[in-house]
Amino acid sequence: MIMKGKKGVILGIANKKSIAYGIAKACREQGAEMAITFLNERFEHKLAPIADDLGCGARLYPCDVSKPEEIKALKESLEKDFGQIDFIVHSIAFAPKEGLSGRFSDISKEAFDVAMDISVYSLIEVTRELKPILSDNASVLTLSYYGGVKYIPNYNLMGVAKAALEMTVKYLAEDLGRDGIRVNAISAGPIKTLAASGIGDFSFMLKWNAAHSPLKKNVTIEEVGNSGMYLLSDLSSAVTGEIHYVDGGFNVMGMPAVEFDENGKPHIAWNGESK
């Protein structure tokens, strides 16, 4: 099995629909051992059964990344239970509601600071704090989205945070490469997760992506999970600083596919039908 003997930690599973769960499941199926973290007591109760399903058992730790002391405590717990770890999955992002609707220019500094702290700086802080227990050739993986590269309606502040996250991946990759640590990101297509529920018109985004991606479908957490497992494994030992798209090819499209009627008038192709 590809991940046999590997140990790691997954931050950011909310439920079994989470992309992070898809990655954790793929790693577990390939032999990895892991711990998962929870934000607060409410999530602890929800994640306990998931930890059991993943074979984590008691390896379920609190970690609110807005609290540095909890990140330090996480490092101590992981070191006690595992000694060293081979991978980190950072699947954490947050923006206040005001940052996901309305005029972008109306976003407050407070909302901006919160989004950047939780969604971006936490990757730096978690990686730095856990670095002493990372093994040789360790791999760090985070999650991005196309809204960090191009404008996506209603993504607003989170788009700016994802743009910063992607550059953070590149700078961390250069900085930690000398220590043998790889840092990459997956940019997944839209998936109906708990986090996505806060984005306005998300159902339309799903339909648009399915209609206009080359593969004409939306991706699943299993598909993203397999790509994540690859980036965490030794199969990707020469890959770092990459933003790996798992979106059915949507990111390569410069404009929607079109069809023409008998008079040569163009129509946007929509799931095989002209609208």
N, C-alpha and C positions, 0 to 999 in steps of 0.2 A: 504493500500500500504506500502511496506517495508521501503521506504525512506521518507515517509510523515513526514514533520516537520524538515527534515534535510536540512542544508544549507552548501554550500561548494564552492570551487574554483578549476577550471581546468586550469592548465598551460600546453600549448603545442599543442593545436588543430591547425592543419594547414589547413585542409579542411574536407569534409565529408567522406574521405577515411581514416582518421587518427584513430589510435587505441583509442586515447583520446576522439575522437568524439563518438566512440562506447560506451565508458564508460559513457560519459556525457548523451547520449541518454537513456541508460539503467537506469541511476539514475533518469532522468527526468520522464521517464515512470512510475517509482515507487514513484513519488511524491516529489522528491528533488527539491530545489531551488538552483541556482548556478550562479556564475560569471565565465567568461572566460577571459583569457588574450591574448594579441597580442604582437608580437615582435616589429613591427614598423608600419609605416603608410600604407605600401603596404599590410600588413596582416590585418590591421584594416578594410579596405574596403572589404576584402574577408570574414572576420569573422562576420561582422555586420549582414548579413542575417542568419548565423548559430546561432548567439545569439538570434535573433528573433524566430527562429524555436525551440530553447530550452527554450523559455520563459524567457530568461535573460534580454531582452530589453536593457535598458541603462547600465546594469551591464557588461560592456565590458571595461577592463582596460589595459593600457600599462604595460608591464613588460619584459624588457630585463634583464635576470638574471646576465649578466655580469656587470650590473650597480647597485650597492647596493642601491643607492638612489631610484631607481624604485621599488625595493622590499619593501623598507620602505613606499613608497607612496602607494603601493598596500595594505599593512596592514592598513593604514589610511583610504583608500577608503572602504575596506571590513568592517572595524569597523563602519564606518559611515552608510553604507547601510544595514548591517546585524547585527551589534552588535557582536555576536559570530558566529563562523562557526564550523561545525561538521566534515568536511573532506577536504583534500587537495589531488589533483591528480597531480603528477609531471611527465610529459611526455616530457622531454626535454633532448636532446642529440645532440652533434655536435663534429665532428672531421674534421680538414682540409683535403682537397682532398688527400694530400700526405700521410695521415695516413690510407687511405683505398685502397692503391695499392702499388705495388713495394715491395722491400725488407723491412721486418719489422725493421731490424737493421739500415736502413737508415733514420728512422723517426727522425725529428729534435726535440730538446728540446722545441722549441716554439710551435710546433704542439701538443706535449705531454701535455704541460701546458694548452693549450686552451681546449683540449678534457677533461682533468680532471676537469678543472674549471667549464665548462658549463655542462658537463654530470654527474658529481659527487658532487663537492662541492656545487653546486646550491641547491641540495636537503637539505643539512645541513643548508645552509643560509636561504632558504625559510622557512623551518620548524622552525628554531630559531626565525626568525622575526615575524612569524605569531602565534607562540606559545601563546602569551598573549591573543589572541582572540579565541583560540581553546577551545571548550566546554569540559566538562567531557566526557570521553569515545570517544574522537575524533579519527579519523583514517586517516593515511597518506599512500598513495599508489604511487609507482613509477613503471617504466617499464624497464625490462631487456630483455636479450636474451641468448640463449644457447651458443652463442659465447663467453660469459664471463666465461664459465666452460670448454669448449672444443674448440680446434682449428677449426675455420670455414674459408675457403678460402676467401680472400679479406676483411675479417672483421677487421683484423689487430689491429690498435690502439683502435678501438671501443670495441673490445673484452676485452682489458686490462681495459678500462674505465668501462665496464659492470661488470667485476670482482670486481673492487673497489666499484662500486655502490652496489653490492649485500652484501659486507661486511659492507658497510655503513648502509644498512638497518638493519643488525643484531646489530650493535653497537648502532644505534639510538633507536632500539626497547628496548634494555636493559636500556639505559639512560632515555628514556621517559616513560617507563612502570610504573615507580613509580608515574608518574603524570596522569596515566590512558590513555595515548596516545599510540595507536597501530601503528606500521610501518611495511608494507609488500611490496612485489614486485610481479608483474606478469611477468613470462617469457613466452612470446607468441611465437608461431611458426611464420615462415616467412609470412608476409602479404605485398601485393603490396601497399605501402604507399609512400608519398613524400620522407621521410627519406631513405627508402629502395632503392630508385632509384639511390642513390649514390654508391651502392655496386655493384662491378663487377660481372657478371654472375648471377645476382639475379634470373632470370627466371629459370636457372638450379637448384638453391636452392629450388625454389617452387616445381619443378618436383620431385626432390630427396626426399623432405620431404613428399610429397603426396604418393610417391611410397613406402617409407620405414617406415612410422609411422604405429602403429598398426591399427589406424582407416582408413588408406589409403586415407587421404584427407588433404587439408590445412584448417586451421581455418579461421574464419571470424571475422570482428571487432565486430559483434553482439555477437558472442560466448565469445570473450575476454571481451566485455562490460558487459555481465551478470556476469562473474566471478569477474570483478572489482567492480560491484555493491554489490555483496556479501561481498567482503572484506571491503567495505566502510560502510556497514550496521551493525546493531546490531546482525545480524545472525552470524557474525564472532567475537563476543565479546571476545572470549578466544583465538583468533589467532593473533600472532604478531611475527615478525622476520622471516616470511616465504617467500620463493621464490616459488610461486605457478605456476606450469607449465600449460599452456593452449596451447598445441602443438600437439594434436592428439596422445599423448603418445610417440612422437619421442625420448624424452630424456631417455626412458627406454631401448632403443635399443643399444646393444653392438656391433652388426655388421648387415649389410644388410641381409634381407631375401634371401635365395637362393633356386633354383630349380635344379633338376638333370635330365639329359637326359637319354635315354635308355642305354647309356654306363656308367652311373654313373658320368659323368662329370658335375661339378657344373656351374651354370650360375646365375648371379645376377638377382633377380626378379625385373621387371620394369613394374609397372602398369599391372601386370597379364601376361606379356610377358617376355620371356627370351631374353636377349640381350648379 
